[in-house]
Amino acid sequence: MADGKRRTVRDLRRGNRALVLQRLYFDGPLSRQELGPATGLSSGSISNVVSELVTEGLLEEAGIVDSDGGRPRTLLRVAPASGLLIGIDIGETRVRAELFDLSFTELARTERPLAQHGYDVDRIVSHVRAAVADVLRDGDADPGLLLGVGIGVPGIVEHSADGAVVHGQTIGWNAVPFEQLLRKAVDIPSEAPLFIDNGAKTLGQAEMWFGGGRGAASAAVALIGSGVGACVVHAATPDESARTDALEWGHTVVHIRGRRCRCGSLGCLEAYAGAEALRERRREAGVAPATADTDDMADTDDETALAALLAAAYPLDGPADSAALALLDETAAYLGAAVADLINLFRPERILLGGWAGLQLGPHLLPQVRRYAAEYALEHAAARTTIELGRLGADAVTVGAATLPLSDFLTRGGTRPVRVT
């Protein structure tokens, strides 16, 4: 075996710590006796690792349970207060940041709208800097406990030794050295890492860990907001080094020579199913405004416009607007065809529709999306895929972003990196 591939005693110790932390985090509380079968480690290794982690404050007792005829067993869990996580969603309409402890209890949050300035890079960096400062202050947090900051962004993210670079064609970002810009601007300890990834990818990780994808061997998770994206997750459990691939699903063509997409191409799914496109299609279809407040759709944000479209199609009283219903049925058909592509290409066990617009559209369109997907997908593949709504709500991208530093921390066995400056 080559020297560079040999496992040192330090590697073995870190691996054992990671096994114990991961099992306790995702399956705990557990006793020392239960940790042995769960991790495959010997009782001696369990005893040594647990003693270390308790001494470091990463584990704490979580009660006592009776055993069959033996001494009562002490349950252990990962101590929620032993670390802090920040998740940030750079969405289409706002920058949202949340501070969590290790149990994902929200300690503070803040939002900053983007409507006036769009995706100006300097403005986004300023928003992130201020948001991090706000949540640390409002959560009365010790920055020394910060395990890292995770950030979900639109576009393609490339990682290199110089940090994450973002290519966001639809938002006007061309090879933006986002991690370098943030590291210079954001006031966090130098050893606290930054993790930047595609927003659909962070949404997918959140749903797989805590939401509708939990327990699935594979899943495709769609993010439908002002734009459209998706990711495919190829393993079910976080400690199996699951592979998560971000997909530019919104820019797959669903209509040859169709509507112009904001990426510049023609006939993209995003040009039909994104909330920004739905606002334009509603205006073109002549759907009457639900209230006087939504009369001028050119000056209405995407969230207000989508709510008005749904109110017109599914009013609480009175007749439904036939043009609105037709538009939404056509949208369900485009989504169903695009979902069928996911089924045929990846054969996931589950498909989850999420994102703020997806969660608003889903309760009305999900039966139609399923029907159209079944029509367009191969029968054998479709029969093995369920199509559901995501379960984590509008904060799913933020939660998923915060899982990025948590995943790194657990994989490293609870050790904190030392940043070389």
TIDO-547042 format. One line per field, with one value per residue (C-alpha): residue in three letters; x, y, z. Coordinates in Angstrom, 1 decimal. Each point is the difference from the previous one (the first is absolute). Layout:
// TIDO-547042
resn	[ALA,...] $
u	[X,...] $
v	[Y,...] $
w	[Z,...] $
This chain:
// TIDO-547042
resn	[MET,ALA,ASP,GLY,LYS,ARG,ARG,THR,VAL,ARG,ASP,LEU,ARG,ARG,GLY,ASN,ARG,ALA,LEU,VAL,LEU,GLN,ARG,LEU,TYR,PHE,ASP,GLY,PRO,LEU,SER,ARG,GLN,GLU,LEU,GLY,PRO,ALA,THR,GLY,LEU,SER,SER,GLY,SER,ILE,SER,ASN,VAL,VAL,SER,GLU,LEU,VAL,THR,GLU,GLY,LEU,LEU,GLU,GLU,ALA,GLY,ILE,VAL,ASP,SER,ASP,GLY,GLY,ARG,PRO,ARG,THR,LEU,LEU,ARG,VAL,ALA,PRO,ALA,SER,GLY,LEU,LEU,ILE,GLY,ILE,ASP,ILE,GLY,GLU,THR,ARG,VAL,ARG,ALA,GLU,LEU,PHE,ASP,LEU,SER,PHE,THR,GLU,LEU,ALA,ARG,THR,GLU,ARG,PRO,LEU,ALA,GLN,HIS,GLY,TYR,ASP,VAL,ASP,ARG,ILE,VAL,SER,HIS,VAL,ARG,ALA,ALA,VAL,ALA,ASP,VAL,LEU,ARG,ASP,GLY,ASP,ALA,ASP,PRO,GLY,LEU,LEU,LEU,GLY,VAL,GLY,ILE,GLY,VAL,PRO,GLY,ILE,VAL,GLU,HIS,SER,ALA,ASP,GLY,ALA,VAL,VAL,HIS,GLY,GLN,THR,ILE,GLY,TRP,ASN,ALA,VAL,PRO,PHE,GLU,GLN,LEU,LEU,ARG,LYS,ALA,VAL,ASP,ILE,PRO,SER,GLU,ALA,PRO,LEU,PHE,ILE,ASP,ASN,GLY,ALA,LYS,THR,LEU,GLY,GLN,ALA,GLU,MET,TRP,PHE,GLY,GLY,GLY,ARG,GLY,ALA,ALA,SER,ALA,ALA,VAL,ALA,LEU,ILE,GLY,SER,GLY,VAL,GLY,ALA,CYS,VAL,VAL,HIS,ALA,ALA,THR,PRO,ASP,GLU,SER,ALA,ARG,THR,ASP,ALA,LEU,GLU,TRP,GLY,HIS,THR,VAL,VAL,HIS,ILE,ARG,GLY,ARG,ARG,CYS,ARG,CYS,GLY,SER,LEU,GLY,CYS,LEU,GLU,ALA,TYR,ALA,GLY,ALA,GLU,ALA,LEU,ARG,GLU,ARG,ARG,ARG,GLU,ALA,GLY,VAL,ALA,PRO,ALA,THR,ALA,ASP,THR,ASP,ASP,MET,ALA,ASP,THR,ASP,ASP,GLU,THR,ALA,LEU,ALA,ALA,LEU,LEU,ALA,ALA,ALA,TYR,PRO,LEU,ASP,GLY,PRO,ALA,ASP,SER,ALA,ALA,LEU,ALA,LEU,LEU,ASP,GLU,THR,ALA,ALA,TYR,LEU,GLY,ALA,ALA,VAL,ALA,ASP,LEU,ILE,ASN,LEU,PHE,ARG,PRO,GLU,ARG,ILE,LEU,LEU,GLY,GLY,TRP,ALA,GLY,LEU,GLN,LEU,GLY,PRO,HIS,LEU,LEU,PRO,GLN,VAL,ARG,ARG,TYR,ALA,ALA,GLU,TYR,ALA,LEU,GLU,HIS,ALA,ALA,ALA,ARG,THR,THR,ILE,GLU,LEU,GLY,ARG,LEU,GLY,ALA,ASP,ALA,VAL,THR,VAL,GLY,ALA,ALA,THR,LEU,PRO,LEU,SER,ASP,PHE,LEU,THR,ARG,GLY,GLY,THR,ARG,PRO,VAL,ARG,VAL,THR] $
u	[0.0,1.3,1.2,-2.5,-2.9,0.9,-2.3,1.8,-1.0,-1.3,-2.2,-1.3,-0.8,-1.8,-1.9,-1.2,-1.1,-1.9,-1.8,-1.1,-1.1,-1.9,-1.9,-0.9,-1.0,-2.3,-1.2,0.6,-0.4,1.8,1.8,3.7,-1.2,-2.2,2.9,2.0,-2.3,-1.0,3.6,1.8,2.5,1.3,-1.2,3.5,0.0,-3.5,1.1,3.0,-1.8,-3.0,2.3,1.9,-3.2,-1.6,3.1,0.0,-3.7,-1.2,-2.1,-2.3,-2.2,-3.6,-1.7,0.2,-1.9,-0.4,1.7,-1.2,1.1,3.2,1.1,-1.9,1.6,0.9,-1.1,2.3,-0.7,1.9,-0.2,-2.1,1.9,3.4,0.0,-1.7,-0.9,-1.1,-2.0,-0.5,-2.4,0.8,-3.3,-1.8,-1.8,2.1,3.0,-1.1,2.4,-0.7,2.2,-0.5,1.4,0.9,-3.5,-1.1,-1.9,-0.3,1.8,-0.3,-1.0,0.0,-1.1,1.1,-2.0,1.6,-2.7,1.7,3.5,-0.3,3.1,2.7,3.0,1.1,-3.5,-0.4,3.4,-1.2,-3.3,1.9,2.4,-2.8,-2.2,2.8,0.6,-3.7,-0.6,3.1,-1.1,-3.7,0.8,2.5,2.4,3.6,1.8,2.6,-2.7,-0.8,0.7,-0.4,-2.3,-1.9,-1.4,-2.3,0.3,-1.7,2.2,3.0,2.5,3.6,2.4,3.7,3.0,-0.8,-3.6,-3.5,-0.7,-3.6,-1.2,-3.6,-1.0,-3.6,1.1,2.9,2.8,3.0,2.7,-0.6,2.7,-2.7,1.8,3.0,-2.3,-1.9,3.1,1.3,-3.3,-1.7,1.0,0.4,2.9,2.7,-0.3,-3.7,-0.4,-2.3,-2.0,-1.6,-2.2,-2.9,-3.3,-1.8,2.8,-0.3,-3.8,0.5,2.3,-2.4,-2.9,2.1,1.2,-3.1,-2.9,-1.8,3.1,0.9,0.6,-0.1,2.8,-0.1,-2.0,-0.4,-0.9,-1.4,0.4,-2.8,0.2,0.4,2.2,0.2,2.8,0.4,2.5,0.3,1.2,1.4,0.2,-2.4,2.0,2.3,2.9,0.2,1.7,-3.2,0.6,-2.1,0.0,-1.5,-1.9,-0.9,-3.4,-1.7,2.0,-1.1,-2.1,-3.7,-1.2,2.0,0.4,-2.2,0.1,3.2,1.6,1.9,3.1,-0.4,-1.1,-3.4,-2.5,1.6,-2.1,0.8,-1.7,-3.3,0.1,2.1,-2.0,1.6,-1.2,-3.4,-0.4,0.6,-2.2,-2.8,0.2,0.1,-3.0,-2.0,-0.8,-2.0,1.7,-1.5,0.1,0.6,3.4,1.2,-1.2,3.4,1.9,3.1,0.6,-0.9,2.6,-0.1,-1.4,-3.0,-0.6,-0.1,-2.3,-2.3,0.0,-0.9,-2.7,-1.5,0.1,-1.2,-2.1,-1.5,-3.3,-1.4,1.0,3.5,1.8,0.1,3.2,1.8,-1.1,1.2,3.3,0.6,-1.0,2.5,2.6,-0.7,0.5,3.4,1.0,-1.3,2.0,3.1,-0.5,-0.3,3.4,1.4,-1.7,1.3,3.5,0.6,-2.7,-0.2,-2.0,-1.6,-0.5,-0.7,-1.3,1.2,0.9,-2.3,-1.9,0.0,-1.6,-2.7,-0.8,0.4,-3.3,-1.9,2.1,1.5,-2.7,0.4,3.8,-0.2,-2.4,2.1,3.2,-1.6,-1.0,3.5,2.3,0.8,-2.5,2.5,2.0,-3.1,-1.6,3.0,0.0,-2.2,-0.6,-0.6,0.4,3.0,-0.6,2.3,-1.8,1.5,3.0,1.3,2.9,1.1,-0.1,1.8,2.7,0.6,0.4,3.1,2.2,-1.7,0.8,3.6,0.2,-1.4,2.2,3.1,-1.1,-0.8,3.3,0.2,2.2,2.9,-0.1,3.4,0.1] $
v	[0.0,3.5,2.1,2.7,-2.4,-1.5,0.7,1.4,-0.3,3.5,-0.9,-3.0,2.0,2.7,-2.7,-1.6,3.4,0.7,-3.3,0.6,3.6,-0.9,-2.8,2.0,3.0,-1.8,-2.9,1.1,0.1,-3.3,-1.8,-1.1,-3.6,1.0,1.9,-3.1,-1.8,3.3,0.9,-3.3,1.2,-2.0,0.8,1.3,2.3,1.3,0.7,1.9,2.1,0.8,1.0,2.4,1.5,0.5,1.7,2.3,0.9,-1.5,-2.7,0.2,-2.4,-0.2,-2.2,-3.5,-3.1,-3.4,-3.0,-3.6,-1.2,2.1,3.5,3.0,1.4,3.7,1.5,2.4,2.6,2.7,3.1,2.7,2.9,-1.3,1.7,2.6,-0.1,2.8,-0.7,2.6,-0.1,2.4,-0.3,1.9,2.5,0.2,-1.1,-2.0,-1.1,-2.2,-0.9,-3.5,-2.1,-3.7,-1.2,2.5,2.1,3.4,2.6,3.1,0.9,3.0,0.8,2.7,0.7,0.0,1.7,3.3,-1.0,-3.5,-2.1,2.7,-1.9,2.7,0.4,-3.7,-0.1,2.9,-1.8,-3.2,2.0,1.8,-3.1,-2.0,2.8,0.3,-3.6,-0.3,3.1,-0.9,-3.5,1.2,-2.4,-0.8,0.2,-2.5,-2.7,0.7,-3.2,1.8,1.9,-1.8,2.0,-1.1,2.0,-0.2,-1.2,-2.3,-0.2,-1.1,-0.7,0.4,0.7,3.7,-0.5,-0.3,1.8,0.6,0.0,1.3,0.8,0.9,2.4,1.6,-1.6,-1.1,-1.9,2.0,-0.9,0.1,-1.8,2.3,3.0,-1.3,-1.0,3.6,1.5,-2.2,0.3,-3.6,-1.8,-0.9,-3.7,-0.1,-1.3,1.3,-2.5,1.2,-2.2,0.0,0.8,-2.9,-2.3,1.4,-0.4,-3.7,-0.7,1.6,-2.2,-3.1,0.5,1.4,0.1,-1.9,-1.8,-1.6,-3.7,0.0,-1.7,2.8,3.1,2.9,3.2,3.0,3.6,2.1,3.7,2.9,-2.4,-3.8,-2.4,-3.5,-2.4,-3.8,-1.7,-3.5,-1.3,0.1,0.6,2.9,-2.1,-2.1,2.8,0.6,1.5,3.0,1.5,3.4,0.0,2.9,-1.6,3.3,0.4,-3.3,0.7,-0.8,1.9,0.2,3.6,1.0,3.0,1.8,-1.0,2.5,-2.1,1.1,-3.4,-0.9,-2.4,-0.7,-1.4,3.1,2.1,-1.8,-1.2,2.6,2.6,2.8,-1.6,-0.7,3.7,0.8,-2.8,1.1,3.5,-1.4,-2.3,3.0,-1.5,2.5,1.3,-1.5,3.4,3.6,-0.3,-2.3,2.0,1.0,-3.3,1.7,1.5,-3.1,-2.3,-3.7,-1.2,2.4,-0.8,-3.7,0.3,2.1,-2.6,-2.8,2.2,0.5,-3.7,-1.2,2.7,-0.4,1.0,0.8,-1.5,-1.0,1.9,-2.4,1.6,-0.4,-3.6,-0.7,1.7,-2.1,-3.3,0.8,0.7,-3.4,-1.6,1.6,-1.0,-3.5,-0.4,1.3,-2.3,-2.9,0.9,-0.3,-3.4,-1.3,1.3,-0.7,-2.4,1.5,-1.6,3.3,3.4,3.0,3.3,2.9,3.6,2.8,0.0,-3.8,-0.2,2.5,-1.7,-3.6,-0.4,1.0,-1.5,-3.2,-2.4,1.4,-0.1,-3.7,-0.7,1.7,-1.5,-3.5,0.7,1.2,-2.3,-3.6,-2.2,-2.2,2.9,2.1,-2.9,0.1,3.8,2.0,3.7,2.0,3.5,1.0,0.1,2.7,3.1,3.2,-0.2,-3.3,1.7,1.8,-3.3,-1.8,2.6,-0.4,-3.8,0.7,1.0,-2.6,-2.8,1.2,0.1,-3.5,-1.5,1.5,-1.7,3.2,1.7,3.6,1.0,2.4,2.5,0.9,3.7] $
w	[0.0,-0.9,3.0,-0.9,0.5,3.3,2.9,3.0,3.6,-0.2,-3.0,1.8,3.1,-2.0,-1.9,3.2,1.4,-3.2,0.2,3.5,-0.6,-3.2,1.6,3.1,-2.1,-2.4,2.1,3.6,2.9,0.4,2.8,-0.2,-0.4,-3.0,-1.6,-0.5,-2.4,-1.6,-0.9,-0.1,2.5,3.0,3.5,0.8,-3.0,0.9,3.6,-1.1,-2.7,2.3,2.8,-2.3,-1.5,3.5,1.3,-3.0,0.6,-3.3,1.7,3.0,1.9,-1.2,2.7,1.3,-1.2,1.7,-1.5,0.0,3.4,0.0,1.2,-1.4,-3.1,-0.5,-3.3,-1.9,-2.6,-1.8,2.2,-1.9,1.6,-1.0,-3.4,-2.1,-3.7,-2.4,-3.1,-2.7,-3.0,-2.8,-1.6,-2.9,2.3,3.2,1.9,3.0,2.9,3.0,3.0,1.4,2.8,-0.8,0.5,-2.7,2.5,-1.6,2.2,-2.2,-3.6,-2.3,-3.5,-2.5,-3.2,-3.4,-2.1,-0.5,-0.7,-1.4,0.0,0.1,1.4,2.4,1.3,0.6,1.8,2.2,0.8,1.0,2.2,1.7,0.4,1.7,2.4,0.7,0.8,2.2,1.9,0.3,1.0,2.7,-1.6,0.8,-3.4,1.3,-0.1,-3.7,-2.0,-3.3,-2.3,-2.8,-3.0,-2.7,-3.3,-3.4,-2.9,-0.4,2.8,-0.7,2.8,-0.1,2.3,-0.3,1.2,-1.5,-3.3,-1.2,-3.6,0.0,-3.5,0.9,2.7,-1.9,2.0,-2.2,2.0,3.2,2.6,2.6,2.8,-0.2,0.1,3.0,1.9,-0.3,1.0,2.6,3.6,1.3,1.6,-2.6,0.8,-0.7,-3.5,-2.7,-2.1,-3.2,-2.2,-2.4,1.8,-1.5,1.3,3.5,-0.2,-1.0,2.9,2.5,-1.3,0.0,3.6,1.6,-2.4,-2.7,-1.3,3.3,-0.4,-3.8,-1.9,-2.6,-0.7,-2.3,1.7,-2.0,1.1,-1.7,0.8,-2.3,-1.9,-0.1,1.1,1.3,1.5,0.0,3.2,-0.6,3.6,2.9,3.1,0.8,1.3,-3.2,-1.9,-2.1,-3.4,-0.7,-3.5,-0.8,-3.3,-2.3,-0.3,-0.6,-3.2,-1.6,-3.0,0.2,-3.0,-3.2,-1.1,3.0,2.3,0.6,3.3,2.1,-0.7,-3.6,-1.5,-1.3,1.5,3.4,2.8,2.0,-2.7,0.8,3.6,1.9,1.9,-2.0,-3.2,1.5,0.7,-3.7,-1.2,2.2,-1.5,-3.5,0.7,1.2,3.4,2.0,3.2,3.1,1.8,-0.8,1.7,-2.7,-3.0,-1.3,-0.3,-1.4,3.4,2.1,1.4,-1.0,3.3,-0.1,-3.7,0.6,3.0,-2.2,-2.8,2.4,1.6,-3.5,-0.8,3.3,1.6,3.5,-1.5,-3.4,-3.4,-0.9,-2.7,-3.0,-1.4,3.3,0.2,-3.6,0.7,3.1,-1.8,-2.7,2.7,1.6,-3.4,-0.5,3.6,-0.6,-3.2,1.8,3.0,-2.5,-1.3,3.6,0.3,-3.3,0.5,3.7,1.1,3.5,2.8,0.8,-1.7,2.3,-1.2,2.2,0.0,1.0,-3.4,-0.1,3.4,-1.0,-3.3,1.3,1.9,-3.1,-2.8,1.5,-1.2,-3.5,0.1,1.0,-2.8,-2.7,1.4,-0.3,-3.6,-1.1,2.1,-0.7,1.7,1.9,1.3,0.9,2.0,2.4,0.6,2.3,-0.5,3.1,1.4,2.1,3.7,1.3,-1.2,-1.2,2.2,-1.5,-2.0,3.2,2.0,-2.8,-0.1,3.7,-0.5,-2.0,2.9,2.2,-2.4,-0.1,3.8,0.4,-2.7,1.7,3.3,1.8,-0.6,-1.1,-2.9,0.4,-2.8,-1.6,-0.9] $
